[in-house]
Amino acid sequence: FLTFPNLIDESVFVDGVAKTRQHRDEIRRALEVDDATSLWVCPARLEKFKGLHLFLPLLEGIEGMRMLVAGEGSLRSAFQEMIDEKNLPVQLLGQQGESEMVRLYAAADLFVLPSLSDPSPLSVIEAGAARLPLLASRRVGNFADVVDDGVNGWGYDADDPPSNAGLIRQIAATGRARLAEMGEASAERYARIFDSDACCERLARGIREVWERCRPT
């Protein structure tokens, strides 16, 4: 078997984010996020399979962080009511285009994806390419490819959300400098597993090896 991962546009999520990150302070000010606050970004449809209805309550009373959710869906009103009622440090941004996501990745300190079901999402690959540490559900189909638990991020147990309460507090207390170090580990992992040129070269070598073994003599 020859495997080939989902690939992303590196001119956008590697080069574009790096260039935009030069304006990070300006972007964070526009988002009203100060230097003492850890900014978490979650690109997700507002539907149950993305797991936000179970994840958001875990943020009640958590200090030192703020989460921006980029996406639309049928649960928006219910989520907004929950945010207002529990005074959660969460803002629903609505659907965001590619350029807006580049700005969010450039400004963020952490990527979050608490999905209950997600076969092989591109967003978590984009975030790794964008040098962000990852808090991702273990139900994400490409979790083992994108997350080295404790090195470039953390695994979220979508089967038992309350068990993650301590983990959420730990991440919220993690300094931005340490998160940035973990983000560098994400970039290294991305280059090793998802770099487009390297993936194409591996596939070409694999096809050649199969042909050499199987061609008629």
C-alpha positions as CSV (number, residue, x, y, z in Angstrom):
1,F,0.0,0.0,0.0
2,L,1.2,3.5,-0.8
3,T,-0.2,6.3,1.5
4,F,-0.5,9.9,0.5
5,P,-1.8,12.5,3.1
6,N,-4.1,15.4,2.5
7,L,-2.0,18.3,1.3
8,I,-2.6,22.1,1.7
9,D,-1.6,25.2,-0.1
10,E,1.8,26.0,1.6
11,S,1.9,29.5,-0.1
12,V,-1.1,30.3,2.1
13,F,-0.7,28.4,5.4
14,V,3.1,28.4,5.6
15,D,4.4,31.5,3.8
16,G,1.2,33.5,4.0
17,V,0.8,33.0,7.8
18,A,4.5,33.7,8.4
19,K,4.3,37.0,6.5
20,T,1.0,38.0,8.3
21,R,2.5,37.1,11.6
22,Q,4.8,40.2,11.2
23,H,1.6,42.2,12.0
24,R,0.6,39.9,14.9
25,D,0.4,42.7,17.6
26,E,-1.8,44.8,15.3
27,I,-4.2,41.9,14.6
28,R,-4.4,41.0,18.3
29,R,-5.2,44.6,19.2
30,A,-8.0,44.6,16.5
31,L,-9.3,41.4,18.1
32,E,-9.1,43.1,21.6
33,V,-6.7,40.4,22.9
34,D,-3.9,41.7,25.1
35,D,-0.4,40.2,25.6
36,A,-1.3,38.5,28.8
37,T,-4.1,36.5,27.2
38,S,-3.7,33.2,25.3
39,L,-5.7,33.3,22.1
40,W,-7.2,30.0,21.0
41,V,-8.7,29.5,17.6
42,C,-11.3,26.9,16.6
43,P,-12.4,26.7,13.0
44,A,-15.5,24.5,13.2
45,R,-19.1,24.3,11.9
46,L,-21.6,24.9,14.7
47,E,-23.0,21.4,14.6
48,K,-22.9,18.6,17.1
49,F,-20.4,16.5,15.3
50,K,-17.8,19.2,15.9
51,G,-18.2,18.6,19.7
52,L,-18.4,22.2,20.8
53,H,-21.5,21.6,22.8
54,L,-19.4,19.4,25.1
55,F,-16.2,21.4,24.9
56,L,-17.4,25.0,25.6
57,P,-18.8,24.2,29.1
58,L,-15.3,23.2,30.2
59,L,-14.2,26.8,29.7
60,E,-16.4,28.1,32.4
61,G,-14.3,30.0,35.0
62,I,-11.1,29.5,32.9
63,E,-8.9,32.7,33.0
64,G,-6.0,33.9,31.0
65,M,-7.4,32.7,27.6
66,R,-10.0,33.6,25.0
67,M,-11.3,31.3,22.2
68,L,-12.5,32.5,18.8
69,V,-14.8,30.1,16.9
70,A,-14.8,30.5,13.1
71,G,-17.8,28.9,11.6
72,E,-21.6,28.9,11.2
73,G,-24.2,26.3,11.8
74,S,-27.6,25.4,13.3
75,L,-26.4,25.6,16.9
76,R,-25.2,29.2,16.8
77,S,-28.1,30.6,18.9
78,A,-27.8,27.8,21.4
79,F,-24.0,28.4,21.7
80,Q,-24.4,32.1,22.1
81,E,-27.0,31.6,24.9
82,M,-24.5,29.2,26.6
83,I,-21.7,31.7,26.2
84,D,-23.8,34.6,27.7
85,E,-25.3,32.5,30.5
86,K,-22.0,31.0,31.7
87,N,-19.9,34.1,30.8
88,L,-17.5,31.9,28.8
89,P,-14.4,33.4,27.3
90,V,-15.6,32.6,23.8
91,Q,-16.6,34.6,20.8
92,L,-18.4,33.3,17.7
93,L,-17.0,35.0,14.6
94,G,-19.2,33.4,12.0
95,Q,-17.9,32.0,8.7
96,Q,-14.4,33.2,7.9
97,G,-12.7,33.2,4.5
98,E,-9.2,32.0,3.8
99,S,-7.6,35.5,4.3
100,E,-9.4,35.9,7.6
101,M,-8.2,32.4,8.7
102,V,-4.6,33.4,7.8
103,R,-4.9,36.4,10.1
104,L,-6.4,34.3,12.9
105,Y,-3.7,31.6,12.7
106,A,-1.1,34.4,12.7
107,A,-2.5,35.9,15.8
108,A,-3.3,32.7,17.7
109,D,-1.4,30.8,20.4
110,L,-3.3,27.5,20.2
111,F,-5.5,25.6,17.7
112,V,-8.5,23.7,19.0
113,L,-10.6,21.0,17.4
114,P,-12.8,19.0,19.8
115,S,-14.7,16.9,17.1
116,L,-16.8,13.9,17.9
117,S,-16.3,12.7,14.3
118,D,-13.9,14.1,11.7
119,P,-12.3,11.7,9.2
120,S,-9.3,13.7,8.0
121,P,-9.7,17.5,8.6
122,L,-7.5,19.9,6.7
123,S,-7.8,22.6,9.4
124,V,-5.6,20.7,11.8
125,I,-2.9,20.3,9.1
126,E,-3.2,24.0,8.2
127,A,-2.6,24.9,11.9
128,G,0.4,22.7,12.1
129,A,1.8,24.3,9.0
130,A,1.1,27.7,10.6
131,R,3.3,26.8,13.6
132,L,0.5,26.4,16.2
133,P,0.3,23.9,19.0
134,L,-2.7,21.7,18.7
135,L,-5.4,20.6,21.1
136,A,-7.2,18.0,19.0
137,S,-9.8,15.3,19.6
138,R,-8.5,11.8,19.5
139,R,-11.5,11.0,17.3
140,V,-10.0,13.1,14.5
141,G,-9.0,10.6,11.8
142,N,-5.5,12.1,11.3
143,F,-4.8,12.7,15.0
144,A,-1.7,10.3,15.1
145,D,-0.2,12.2,12.1
146,V,-0.6,15.7,13.4
147,V,-0.2,15.4,17.2
148,D,2.7,14.2,19.3
149,D,1.0,14.4,22.7
150,G,2.9,16.7,25.0
151,V,5.4,17.7,22.3
152,N,3.4,19.8,19.8
153,G,0.0,19.6,21.5
154,W,-2.5,17.5,23.4
155,G,-5.1,14.9,22.8
156,Y,-8.7,15.7,23.8
157,D,-10.9,12.8,25.0
158,A,-14.1,13.4,23.2
159,D,-15.6,10.3,24.7
160,D,-15.4,11.7,28.2
161,P,-15.2,15.6,28.1
162,P,-15.3,16.1,31.9
163,S,-12.0,14.2,32.2
164,N,-10.4,17.0,30.2
165,A,-11.1,19.7,32.8
166,G,-7.7,19.5,34.3
167,L,-6.0,19.5,30.9
168,I,-7.9,22.6,29.9
169,R,-6.7,24.4,33.1
170,Q,-3.2,23.2,32.4
171,I,-3.1,24.6,28.9
172,A,-4.7,27.9,29.9
173,A,-1.9,28.3,32.5
174,T,0.8,27.5,29.9
175,G,2.8,30.6,29.0
176,R,2.6,32.0,25.5
177,A,6.4,31.4,25.0
178,R,6.0,27.7,25.8
179,L,3.1,27.5,23.4
180,A,5.2,29.1,20.7
181,E,7.9,26.4,21.3
182,M,5.3,23.7,20.9
183,G,4.2,25.4,17.7
184,E,7.7,25.1,16.3
185,A,7.4,21.4,17.0
186,S,4.2,21.4,15.0
187,A,6.0,23.0,12.1
188,E,8.8,20.4,12.2
189,R,6.2,17.6,12.3
190,Y,4.4,19.2,9.4
191,A,7.6,19.4,7.3
192,R,8.4,15.7,8.1
193,I,4.9,14.3,7.3
194,F,3.0,16.7,5.1
195,D,5.5,18.8,3.1
196,S,4.1,18.7,-0.5
197,D,7.4,18.2,-2.3
198,A,8.5,15.5,0.1
199,C,5.2,13.7,-0.1
200,C,5.2,13.7,-3.9
201,E,8.8,12.4,-3.9
202,R,7.9,9.6,-1.5
203,L,4.9,8.7,-3.7
204,A,7.0,8.7,-6.8
205,R,9.6,6.5,-5.2
206,G,6.9,4.1,-4.0
207,I,5.3,3.8,-7.4
208,R,8.7,3.1,-8.9
209,E,9.5,0.4,-6.3
210,V,6.1,-1.3,-7.0
211,W,6.7,-1.2,-10.7
212,E,10.2,-2.6,-10.3
213,R,8.8,-5.5,-8.3
214,C,5.8,-6.2,-10.4
215,R,6.7,-5.4,-14.0
216,P,6.9,-8.4,-16.4
217,T,10.3,-9.9,-16.8
